[in-house]
């Protein structure tokens, strides 16, 4: 990794190197904190990617963890420096500071750099594809756990994520796998659903979004909603997994769990309705969101 690499990818490389070295050494995070005379929270936040680590802190930490090869150390130092070079982004706005979970903040930074994003959505259009009214209806389901202001801001963040992806040059390759029931579930009412599906249909027509519908007739693995983001090649070592369930979310770096989710995604994608037919059904549902008869009952599942 060179100093010219993207900040999120650079930060990820450093934190994984630290975490792996600590595991090899057999230390707990508490032992590292004690040895470095840091707080436990500092070690935890560095390993989770919530904060970057300075070169001055990284050098003695690498030495303690047994990473002493000169080229490796220099590579990680340059990556640490690169991770701090990110300019202020839209998600750094003060009004978002207390509204973003640590995992969501990382996700957004990865979305800004990902070359490929693959999503599975069993109940709703993925967050990064949601329009304003639809997003507000989805996040309103958090009432009782979030304040009204938090609900509105989280909906705003979802639409901002989509705008950021649309504005990227070049855009990443985007693949969204919806359960077929998503076309029937009217978050915000028929009008909000129709608007959301129209936006998805337009993105498909523009050629920067690929969508397949997973048919109701085919069961899917017991996965909840998740996103796979690839920061260079579509290799699990260059991927991160984001999982979300209600108000709980997490970033996963474990290559075995990432591989399991990708294998499940591929199986569902292959078993799904083809992209041409899926696009037709989405466009039809966008025009008639108040009814369930968007397509003939005996319509084929391939295209």
PyMOL commands that set and color helices and strands:
alter all, ss='L'
color gray80, all
select helices_A, chain A and resi 7-25+29-36+40-48+55-65+70-83+90-92+94-96+102-111+127-129+132-142+148-167+180-183+190-206+236-238+255-270+275-287
alter helices_A, ss='H'
color red, helices_A
select strands_A, chain A and resi 116-121+173-179+209-214+226-230+239-245+248-252
alter strands_A, ss='S'
color yellow, strands_A
deselect
rebuild
show_as cartoon
